[in-house]
Amino acid sequence: MFATEDVRTTAGSHILDGFQPTYESTVTAKLWRDGAVMLGKLNNDEFAMGSSNETSVFGPTISPWRRKGANTPLVPGGSSGGSAAAVAAGLCLGATGTDTGGSIRQPAAFTGIVGIKPTYGRCSRWGIVAYASSLDQAGPLARTVRDAAILLTSMAGHDPKDTTSVDRPVPNYEAAIGKSIKGMRIGIPKEYRVEGMTGEIDKLWEQGAQWLKAAGAEIVAVSLPHTKYALPAYYIVAPAEASSNLARYDGVRYGLRVGGRDIADMYQNTRARGFGKEVRRRIMIGTYVLSAGYYDAYYLRAQKVRTLIKRDFEQVFAEGVDAILAPATPSAAFGVGEKGSADPIEMYLNDVFTVTVNMAGLPGIAVPGGLSADGLPLGLQLVGRPFDEETLFSLAHVVEQAAGRFSPERWW
């Protein structure tokens, strides 16, 4: 998803097969400036559209984790599944990801690593393949909270080439590691106890609250009443923006070109051949909700719901809550091909705990909290005030110290 100068950058799509940017994304340029080394490119869901890393034209990424006593290939989560799998397998110390509705935090939780989606505007989006421009945000995946803090310090910062990039100083996030959390108020949103959430996740959530309480934090119940509307609103807003952003892939300027009788035929042939099934589905949904007669009924209403979701968080933070603790995913990782083949909505439900954070533009971090009965990682999520990633790093470090670190057994 990140443009790398003279290195093939495809967003996991056939339509960009062979595309080699002549420029470097701002985020990767900052990492190279600070001494990071690129080991290679990693797989992701096509145009970041997916929750399992199964929609890539290159095929699915396989998690390094396995269920106890089984060798069923598991998904690493998505869309940044290649990054999560590589970090979890020890192939690299850190990786970049993008998070539009949970695509850093969900794969981090599935693979037992740390992933942070910073506040919208904290990292430049320039040179990153666009999915939904009002939701996309770059962030790091790493093995430890400290490593994630070091990476984000490098990646963050104002960029005049990105009008949504915020011009404010970047703290030294590593300095937040180990800071006392005594007196912090941590909110537990009752609306996040959703149908279909496993008992293991509920137990882990309670355990996470106890770890923070033992470190001196105060645990308070909070309400985010519009949470139940977040997923449907997200799957209107994101496809609408995607249908607009992906209109540029037409076979004229770069990427795949499939000829036809005339230019309109060439457009149709290129897009039909170049985009995968899930991308075509989201473009169709997005085009529909933006069309005359449906714009007010769907897109405008979804934007109003988004405002209400943001207001819910603002009210909770105004009442003195410093951060919110929630699960990162409703279950542990599932097997390749187990979900979404017949009913895509089943796959979309994986983002139920993460999409609210993107809709409100807030920072969120996923940190490993424990293992399931099958021996698979389970993650906790902390959500903070805008541009208060430091508090999240302090809290996540407490959870990390209490839970310990988890690594897959080497089977490869």
N, C-alpha and C positions, 0 to 999 in steps of 0.2 A: 504493500500500500504506500510505501515511502519511496519517492523518486530518488534513485541513486544514479549519479552521473555515469553514463556509458555502461551501466549494468542493467540487464533486462528487468523491467518492472511491469508486471502484468495484472496486478490486483486479483490474481487467481482466475483470470478470464481468458477465453480463447480470442475475444475481440481485441485484446491488447497483446496477443502473442507476438513476440519479437520486438516489442516497443522498448527502445533504449533512450531514456531521457538524456537531454544535453545539459541538464541542470541538477542540482542537489536540493532535497527538501531542507527547510530551515532546521527542523529537529535533528536530522542526521548530520547536517553541517556543524551544529553546535557540539554534538557528541564527538565528531572527528577533531574539532578544534581542541577539545579537552583531553584528547589522547585515546579515545575509544578506537577499537579496531573492528572492522566488519569481517566476520567469518563467512558470511553467505546470506542469501535471501531465504525467507521462511514462508511456508504455505499458509493460506488463510481462506476462509469462505469467499466465494466469488464476490468481488466488490464489497466485502465485509458483511454480506447478507447471509447470516446463518448463526446457529447456536451450537454447532457440533463439528464444524470444519469438514462437512461432507459435500458442500456445494462447489468446491474448487474444481476447475477443469483438470487439475493434476491428480485428482482423486483425494480420498480422505486422508487426513493426518491421523496416525495411530498414537494413542497415549502410551507412555512407558509403564503405566500402572496396569495391574491385572487384579481381578477378584481372587480372593483366597481359593485355592484349589481349582482354578479354572484358567483357561488361556484364551477366553473370548476377547477379541480386539475391542478396546474401548475408545470412545471419542475423547479428545482432550478439551472439548468445549469449543466455543467459537464466538466471534469470528477469528480472534487472534490465537487459534489453536496451535499453529506451527511454532509460534513464539513460546507458548506455555509448555508444549511438549519438549522443545529443545532445552529450555531452562530446567525443567523437572528431570530430564534425562542426564543433566550434567554436561551437555554439549557446549554450553556457553554460560557465562556468569549473569548475563542480562539480555533482554531483547526489547524491541519497541513493539507497541501494539496501538490499535485505535479502538475507542469505545464509543459506540453510538447508542446502544441500549443495554450495555453490559458486557461488551466484547473483550474487555481486559479482565474484569472482575470474575466473570463466570468461568472462563478457562483457567484462571489462576486458582479458583476454588476447586475445580475438577482435578487439578494436577498437583495440589499441595504446595503451591508457591504463593508469592505476594504479588499483587497487581493493583496499581492505583490509577483511577481516572481523575485527573486534576479538575479544578474548576474550569468551566467553559471560558476560553480566552487566555488561560494560563500558558498554554503551549501553542505555537503557531501552527496553523493548518496548511500553510503554503508548501506546495510540493507533495502533499498527501492526496492520493486519489479520493475524490469526494463521493460520499454516499448521501448523507443528509446534513447539510451545512450548518444548521442551527443546533445540531446534536453531537456531531463528530468531535472527538477530542483525543489527542495523542497522549500516551502515557507509557511508563516502563513496567516490565515484568521482571522479577528477580527472585533469587532464592531466599533472601532475607529482607526484613524491613529496612535495615541500614543500607543495603545495596540499592533498594528502590529509591530511598531518599537521595543517595548520591547521584543516581541517574536522573531523577527529576530536577535536581538543582542544575544539572547541565542542560537538560532539554527545555526548561521553562524560560520565559522571557518575552519581552515585546518584540514584534517584528513589523516594521512599516509596510511590508508586502502583504500583510494580512490585516484587513480592517477590523476583524473581530478579535484580534490579539490585544490584550490589555496592557497598558503602559504603567506598570507598577513594579517596585523592586522585587527581586526573587530572593527569598530568605535562604539561609544555609539550612536546608532541611535536615541534614545529618545532625545538626546541633540539637534538634528536638528529641533525638533518640535518648532514652533514659531519663528524661525530665519527669518530675513528679506529676501525677494526675490527681493528687489529693484535692478534694473539693470540687472536682469537675462533676457536672450533672449529665448523666447519660440517659437518653430517652429510649424507651421500649415501645414501639408503636403497635397498638393492639390489632390494627388492620392487617398486619403482616402475618397473622396466623390464618393462613389461607387453606382452602380445601385442597387436598392432595399432598400437603407437606408431610413428610415422613416423621415418625416419632423421634428418630435419631436426630433430625434437624432441630426439632423443638427442644430436645434435651441439650444439644450442643449450645443452642441460643441461651438457655438458662445457665449453663456452665460458664459461657462467656461473660454474662452479667455478674456472676459470682466472682470471677477472676478480677474484673474491674473494681467491684465493690471491695474486695480484699486489698486492693492497691490504693484505696482511699476515695474512690469515686462514689457518687450518690446515684442510685438507680431510680428513675421515675417513669411512671406510665405516661405515655403521650398518645395523642390521637392525630392521625393524618386521614381525615374522612374521605378524601377524594381518591385514595389509593386504588380502589376497585375500578376506577375509570382509566387508570394510567395505561394499561396494556392496550385496550382498544384505541385510545387516543394516539398512542405511540405508533400503532400500525396503520394509522391514517396519515399522520404528519411525516413519518420517515419515508414511506413509499411515495408520497406526494413530492417531497424534495428530491428523492432518487429519480423519479421520472423526469424531472427537470434537469438534474445534473448529468444523467446518462444520455440525454438527447445529443450530446456532443460526439458520441461514438456512432458515426454514420458511414465510415468507409472512405471519407473524403480526404481527411488530413493525416491521420496516422492509424496504426493498427490494421486489423483485418479489413480486406475489401473483397466482397463477392459480387461479381459483375451481374448485370441485368440488361433488359431491353432499353431502359432509360434510367435517369437518375433516381426516380422514385422507386423503381424496381430494384436498383442497386442498394438503396437505403434498406428496403425491406429484407432483401436477401442477406445483407451483411448483418443486420441486427438479429434476424431469426437464427442464423448460423453461429453468430458470435456470442450471444448471451445464453447462459444456462437456464434451466427450468425455473429455479427460484428467483433469479433476477428478472426474468420475463414476467413472472407472477407479480412481483412488487411494482414493476413499471406499469403493468396493466391496472393494478389497484390504484396507484398514484395518479395515473392519467384520468381514471374514472372519477376520483374524488375531487379533482381539479376542474372537471369539465363543466360546461354551462348547465345550470339546473341542479348540480350536485355540490357545487363549491360551498354554498351556505349551509347545506344540510350536513355535510361531512367535515370538510377541511376547516371551515370557520368555527364550527362547533368544537372540533378537537383542539383548536388553538385556545378557545375560551376555557376548556377543561384544563389545558396546560397551565393557564394562568392561575386557576384555582389550586392545582397541585403545588405550584410554586408558593402560593399564599399559605397553604397548610404548613410547609416547612418554615416559612418566615415567622408565622405565629408561634410555632414551637420554639424556635431559636430566640424569639423576643421574650419568651417566658423564662429565659436563663438556662436553657438546655445547651450544652457545649457540643454534643455530638449524639448521633442516633446509632444504636446497635441493632442489627438485623441479620438474618441469614443471608448468604450470598446466592444460594441456589435452593430449590425445593427438594433436591435429592442429590445423591452421589452421581458420578459419571455413569452413562449408560453405554450399551454396546453399539458398535457401528451397524447401522441399518435398523436399529430397534425402534426408532421414533421418527415420525414425520413423513414417512413414505406415502402413507394413505391419507393422513390428516395433518397438514402443515401447522394447524393451530396447536396441536400437541407439542410441536417443537417450539412454537412461539411462547408457550407457557413457561419455558425455562428462564425467561427474562423477567418473571413476575416481580422479583425483588430488586431488580437493577434499573428498570426503565424510568422509574420516578426520578432518580438522581439526574439522569440526562435531561428529562423534561424540565427540571428545575435549574439545570446548569450548575449543580453542586459538585463538590469533590467527594469521592467514595473510594475506600480501599478494601480489598479482600485479603484476608490473612488466614492461614491454615489454623483450624481449631481442634481437629481430631480425626479419627478414622471411623468409618462405618463398620457394621458387623461383617461386611465382606472385605474389610481391610482397605477401603478406598478413602481418599481425602475428603473431608468436609470443611467448608470455609465459612468464616464469619465476615460480615461486612460492617464497616463504620462509615457513617455519612456525616460530613461536617458543614460548617458555615462557609459561605463563599470566600475563597482565597485563604482559608484556614487549614491548609494541608498539614501545617506543623502539629496541630492538635491531633490529627489523625495518625501521624507517625508516632507520636508519644503514646497514644492509646493502643495502636497496633503492636508496638514493641512490648507492651505489658502482656497482651494476649499471646504473642509469640513466645515470650519467656515462660509463661504458664503452660502453654500447650506443647511446647517443644517443636522440633522440625521433623518433617516427614519426607522420606525418600522411597521411591519404588525399588523393589528388589530387582536386581539385574537379571533380565531374562533374555536379553539380546546378545 
